[in-house]
Amino acid sequence: MRRIIIILILLVGVGSAFWWFSRPKPIMVALVEVGRGKVEASVANTRAGSVEACLRTRLSPISGGRIAFLGVKKGDHVKKGQVLLRLWNDDQQAQSSLAQTQVTSSQKRIAEACAVAENAEREAGRMAELRAKGFISKSGEEKSRYEAQSRRAGCDAARADMSQAQARVKVTKVEQDRTVLVAPFDGIVADIVGEIGEYTTPSPPGVATPPAIDLIDDSCLYIEAPMDEVDAPKIRIGQVARVSLDALPNQPLTGRVKRVAPYVVAVEKQARTVDVEVSLDNAEDGKKLLVGYSADVEIVLDSHDNTLRVPTTTLLEGNKVLVYQPTTQILEERIIKTGITNWEFTEVLEGLKEGDRIVTSLEREGVKAGIKVTPENGTDSAINKIKAK
């Protein structure tokens, strides 16, 4: 019996040792403590937006011709009314000189014709006095009166010729203006197509002809970004927006929605977007930007301060989270009621309380409800980081 008891004890010991060393070890998990903070609901652009100018015009001459004068180069700052480009127009200048000469000639004809008319009218007056005294016949008096009327008509005709000559001068001026490009506002020359001596043509409707000069007003800039058509109904003018640019990393800019396009842009069959424009709150920020910079826009739809929240990445399908039970070290699956959310945080309305610890390392193999786990080293630091945010 003694030997049997010893053997049994040895078997139990070996079995216990085997079980102890072969038992499944608790999985290491990362935890985060549920806390309070700010949660924002926001939407972002689907494709890269860009910095645009409030005023930008692509100028082309009204008529085609050879470039005779080019008064600017790329990057030049120009003033409103400054001549940028002029086509060859010597023929029109000759026509203008001819029209001006005709004006001068008409002025002299007016002086001559009107002087003769005045003299004829005075003569007709004298004839009328002589007729009244019976010194001349009625026909003689009528002849002088008709002569005066004829001379006055000649004077009026000369004045009409003068008006016609002046109109011709205006016509030639308009024709010359068709060959000149003038800056419609203060700005920067972004691009020039053509050099002196080259031929340039206007841009007719429906024909993609490059403009002669691309002029940008850099004193007023805004951000334009495409938003998914699903998000467009949530966006309103005046909502807060955050702008980030690749050219200015770690320098977010703030602004507000100033326009939501009233139509959908179908770039591709599967990509339908609505263009949204954002103006910057600080005018000084615009001085850091260049037209054409790529930009991303995040529009804040709603914001709750000091609300209970969890990292969005801790949510499982169906708004479930894995809660760590410190007494048993077992993970418990719990369904929570959520509020507003974004890619970083989700508001918790029901199902959790402040101080609960939930699993963040959901991607690890074997992590599921009901298993025994061990919080990994560094979890406390992760909790502190989430609180700090």
C-alpha positions in Angstrom: 0.0 0.0 0.0 2.8 2.3 0.9 4.4 1.9 -2.6 1.0 2.4 -4.3 0.5 5.6 -2.4 3.9 6.9 -3.3 3.3 6.0 -7.0 0.0 7.9 -6.9 1.6 10.9 -5.4 4.3 10.9 -8.0 1.7 10.6 -10.8 -0.3 13.4 -9.4 2.8 15.6 -9.1 3.9 14.8 -12.7 0.4 15.5 -14.0 0.2 18.8 -12.1 3.6 19.8 -13.4 2.6 18.9 -16.9 -0.6 20.9 -16.6 1.2 23.9 -15.1 3.8 24.1 -17.8 1.4 23.3 -20.7 -1.5 25.5 -19.6 -2.4 28.4 -22.0 -0.7 31.6 -21.0 -2.8 34.8 -20.7 -2.6 37.0 -23.8 -0.9 40.3 -23.5 -3.2 43.1 -24.4 -2.9 46.9 -24.6 -5.6 48.8 -22.6 -6.9 52.4 -22.6 -8.8 54.0 -19.9 -12.2 55.6 -20.7 -12.0 59.3 -20.1 -13.5 62.7 -20.9 -12.5 65.1 -23.6 -13.6 66.9 -26.8 -15.2 65.0 -29.7 -15.9 66.4 -33.1 -17.9 65.1 -36.0 -16.2 66.1 -39.2 -16.0 65.3 -42.9 -12.9 65.6 -45.2 -12.3 66.0 -48.9 -12.2 62.9 -51.1 -9.5 64.2 -53.4 -6.9 66.8 -52.8 -8.1 70.4 -52.9 -6.1 73.4 -54.0 -5.5 77.0 -53.2 -7.3 79.3 -55.6 -7.3 83.1 -56.2 -10.6 85.1 -55.8 -9.7 86.8 -59.1 -8.0 85.0 -61.9 -8.3 85.7 -65.6 -6.8 84.2 -68.7 -6.5 87.0 -71.2 -6.4 86.7 -74.9 -6.7 89.5 -77.6 -10.0 90.0 -79.2 -8.4 89.7 -82.7 -5.5 87.7 -83.8 -2.2 89.2 -84.9 1.6 89.4 -84.5 2.9 90.4 -81.1 4.7 93.7 -81.4 5.0 94.6 -77.7 5.3 92.5 -74.6 5.5 94.6 -71.5 5.7 91.9 -68.8 7.3 88.6 -68.0 6.3 85.7 -65.8 6.1 86.6 -62.1 5.8 90.4 -62.6 3.4 92.4 -60.4 1.2 94.6 -62.5 -1.3 97.4 -61.8 -4.8 97.8 -63.0 -4.8 99.4 -66.5 -1.2 98.6 -67.3 -0.6 97.5 -70.9 0.5 93.9 -70.9 0.7 93.1 -74.6 0.1 94.9 -77.9 -0.3 93.4 -81.4 1.0 94.9 -84.6 -1.6 97.6 -85.6 0.3 100.1 -87.8 -2.6 99.9 -90.3 -5.1 100.8 -87.7 -2.9 103.7 -86.5 -2.8 105.0 -90.1 -6.6 104.8 -90.2 -6.8 106.7 -87.0 -4.5 109.4 -88.3 -6.6 109.7 -91.5 -9.8 110.0 -89.4 -8.2 112.7 -87.2 -7.2 114.6 -90.4 -10.8 114.4 -91.6 -11.9 115.9 -88.3 -9.6 118.8 -88.7 -10.8 119.3 -92.3 -14.4 119.2 -91.3 -13.8 121.8 -88.6 -12.4 124.2 -91.3 -15.4 123.4 -93.6 -17.8 124.2 -90.8 -16.1 127.6 -90.3 -16.3 128.4 -94.0 -19.9 127.1 -94.6 -21.3 128.7 -91.5 -19.7 132.1 -92.2 -21.2 132.1 -95.7 -24.6 131.1 -94.2 -24.5 134.0 -91.7 -23.6 136.4 -94.4 -26.5 135.1 -96.6 -28.9 135.4 -93.7 -27.8 139.1 -93.1 -28.3 139.7 -96.9 -31.7 138.2 -96.8 -32.6 140.5 -93.9 -31.6 143.5 -95.9 -33.6 142.3 -98.9 -36.6 141.9 -96.7 -36.3 145.6 -95.5 -35.9 146.8 -99.1 -39.0 144.8 -100.2 -41.0 146.4 -97.4 -40.1 149.8 -98.8 -40.9 148.8 -102.3 -37.4 149.1 -103.7 -37.1 145.5 -104.9 -39.5 142.9 -106.2 -40.9 140.1 -104.3 -39.0 137.6 -106.3 -35.7 139.3 -105.5 -36.5 139.1 -101.7 -37.5 135.4 -102.0 -34.3 134.6 -103.9 -32.2 136.0 -101.1 -34.2 134.2 -98.5 -33.8 130.9 -100.2 -30.1 131.5 -100.7 -29.8 132.1 -96.9 -31.6 128.8 -96.2 -29.4 126.9 -98.6 -26.3 128.3 -97.0 -27.5 127.4 -93.6 -28.2 123.8 -94.8 -24.6 123.7 -96.0 -23.4 124.8 -92.6 -25.5 122.0 -90.9 -24.2 119.5 -93.4 -20.6 120.5 -92.6 -21.4 119.9 -88.9 -22.8 116.5 -89.7 -19.6 115.6 -91.6 -17.8 116.7 -88.5 -19.8 114.3 -86.3 -19.2 111.5 -88.8 -15.4 112.2 -88.7 -15.3 112.1 -84.9 -17.3 108.8 -84.9 -14.7 107.4 -87.3 -12.0 108.4 -84.9 -13.8 106.5 -82.1 -14.1 103.5 -84.4 -10.4 103.4 -85.1 -9.7 103.7 -81.4 -11.9 100.7 -80.7 -10.2 98.7 -83.4 -6.8 99.6 -81.8 -8.1 98.5 -78.4 -8.8 95.1 -79.9 -5.1 94.6 -80.3 -4.1 95.6 -76.8 -4.3 93.6 -73.6 -4.7 95.7 -70.4 -4.6 94.4 -66.8 -8.2 94.4 -65.4 -6.9 94.4 -61.8 -3.7 94.4 -59.8 -2.0 91.0 -59.8 0.8 88.6 -60.8 1.5 87.3 -64.3 1.4 83.6 -63.9 2.0 82.6 -67.5 2.7 84.0 -70.9 2.1 82.1 -74.2 4.0 83.8 -77.0 7.0 86.0 -77.7 7.6 89.2 -79.6 7.1 88.5 -83.3 5.0 85.4 -82.8 1.4 85.2 -83.9 -1.3 84.9 -81.3 -5.0 84.1 -81.8 -8.1 84.6 -79.6 -9.8 81.8 -77.7 -13.0 81.0 -79.5 -15.8 79.2 -77.5 -15.4 75.5 -77.4 -11.8 75.5 -78.6 -9.1 74.9 -75.9 -6.6 77.6 -77.0 -4.0 78.6 -74.4 -4.5 82.2 -73.2 -1.9 84.8 -74.1 -1.5 85.9 -70.4 -2.7 84.3 -67.2 -3.2 86.9 -64.5 -3.8 86.2 -60.8 -4.8 88.4 -58.0 -2.8 87.0 -55.0 -4.3 89.5 -52.5 -7.4 87.2 -52.0 -7.0 83.5 -51.7 -9.4 80.6 -50.7 -9.3 76.8 -50.5 -11.4 74.7 -52.9 -11.9 71.0 -52.1 -14.2 68.3 -53.4 -16.5 66.6 -50.8 -18.3 63.3 -51.3 -21.9 63.8 -52.4 -23.0 61.8 -49.3 -21.4 64.4 -47.0 -22.6 67.4 -48.9 -26.0 67.7 -47.3 -24.4 68.0 -43.9 -22.2 71.0 -44.9 -23.4 74.5 -44.2 -22.0 78.0 -44.9 -20.2 79.3 -41.8 -19.0 76.0 -40.4 -15.5 75.8 -39.0 -12.9 74.2 -41.2 -9.3 73.1 -40.7 -6.9 73.3 -43.6 -3.7 71.3 -43.9 -1.1 71.7 -46.7 1.8 69.5 -47.8 3.8 72.7 -48.4 3.3 73.8 -44.8 3.5 70.6 -42.6 2.4 70.9 -39.0 1.0 74.3 -39.7 -2.8 73.9 -39.8 -4.9 76.9 -40.8 -8.4 77.7 -39.7 -11.2 79.0 -41.8 -14.9 78.8 -42.5 -17.1 77.4 -45.3 -18.0 80.3 -47.6 -19.7 78.4 -50.5 -21.1 75.0 -51.2 -21.6 74.3 -54.9 -25.3 73.8 -55.9 -24.4 71.0 -58.2 -22.6 67.7 -58.3 -19.4 67.1 -60.3 -19.1 63.7 -61.9 -15.4 63.3 -62.5 -15.9 59.6 -62.9 -18.9 57.3 -62.7 -17.9 56.2 -59.3 -16.7 59.5 -58.0 -19.4 62.2 -57.6 -18.4 65.2 -55.5 -19.5 68.7 -54.5 -17.0 71.5 -54.5 -16.7 73.4 -51.2 -14.9 76.7 -50.8 -13.2 77.8 -47.5 -12.0 81.3 -46.6 -9.2 81.7 -44.1 -9.9 83.4 -40.7 -6.5 85.1 -40.6 -5.7 87.2 -43.6 -2.0 86.9 -42.7 -2.2 83.1 -43.4 -2.9 83.9 -47.0 0.5 85.5 -47.4 2.1 82.1 -46.8 0.2 80.4 -49.6 0.8 80.2 -53.4 -2.0 79.6 -55.9 -2.0 75.9 -56.8 -0.8 74.5 -53.5 -2.6 71.2 -52.7 -4.7 71.3 -49.6 -6.9 69.0 -47.5 -10.0 70.4 -45.7 -11.7 69.0 -42.6 -15.1 70.5 -41.9 -16.4 70.4 -38.3 -20.1 69.4 -38.4 -20.6 69.2 -34.6 -18.5 69.4 -31.4 -19.1 68.2 -27.8 -16.7 69.3 -25.0 -15.9 67.3 -21.9 -17.8 64.3 -23.0 -17.2 60.6 -22.3 -15.2 59.2 -25.2 -13.2 56.2 -26.4 -10.7 55.8 -29.3 -12.6 55.0 -32.5 -10.2 52.1 -33.2 -11.4 50.3 -30.1 -14.9 49.7 -31.5 -15.9 46.3 -32.9 -18.7 45.7 -35.3 -22.1 46.6 -33.7 -20.6 49.3 -31.4 -19.0 46.6 -29.1 -15.9 47.0 -27.0 -13.9 44.6 -24.9 -13.8 45.7 -21.3 -11.1 44.4 -19.0 -12.2 43.1 -15.6 -9.3 43.6 -13.2 -10.6 41.2 -10.5 -10.8 38.2 -12.8 -8.5 39.5 -15.6 -11.2 38.4 -18.1 -12.4 40.3 -21.1 -16.1 41.2 -21.2 -17.9 42.1 -24.5 -20.1 45.1 -24.0 -22.4 47.0 -26.4 -22.3 50.8 -26.1 -24.5 53.6 -27.3 -22.5 56.1 -29.3 -22.9 59.8 -30.2 -20.9 61.9 -32.6 -17.7 60.3 -34.0 -14.6 60.9 -36.1 -11.6 58.9 -37.1 -9.9 59.5 -33.7 -12.6 59.5 -31.0 -16.2 58.3 -30.5 -18.6 59.8 -27.9 -20.0 57.3 -25.4 -23.6 57.9 -24.3 -24.3 54.6 -22.6 -22.6 51.4 -21.7 -19.3 52.6 -20.1 -18.2 54.8 -17.3 -15.2 56.9 -16.7 -12.2 54.8 -15.6 -13.2 51.6 -17.4 -10.4 50.0 -19.2 -10.9 48.7 -22.8 -8.7 46.8 -25.2 -6.9 48.7 -28.0 -4.9 45.8 -29.4 -7.8 44.1 -31.2 -5.7 43.0 -34.0 -3.8 40.5 -31.9 -4.6 36.8 -32.5 -6.8 35.2 -29.9 -8.1 38.5 -28.4 -11.9 38.0 -27.8 -14.5 38.1 -25.1 -14.2 35.6 -22.2 -10.4 35.0 -22.3 -8.0 35.7 -19.6 -5.5 38.4 -20.4 -2.5 40.3 -18.9 -2.1 44.1 -19.5 1.1 44.7 -21.2 3.8 47.0 -20.0 3.3 50.5 -21.2 -0.5 50.4 -20.9 -0.3 53.0 -18.2 1.7 55.4 -20.4 -0.9 54.9 -23.2 -3.6 55.8 -20.8 -1.8 58.9 -19.8 -1.4 59.9 -23.5 -5.1 59.4 -24.2 -6.0 61.5 -21.2 -3.7 64.3 -22.3 -5.4 64.5 -25.7 
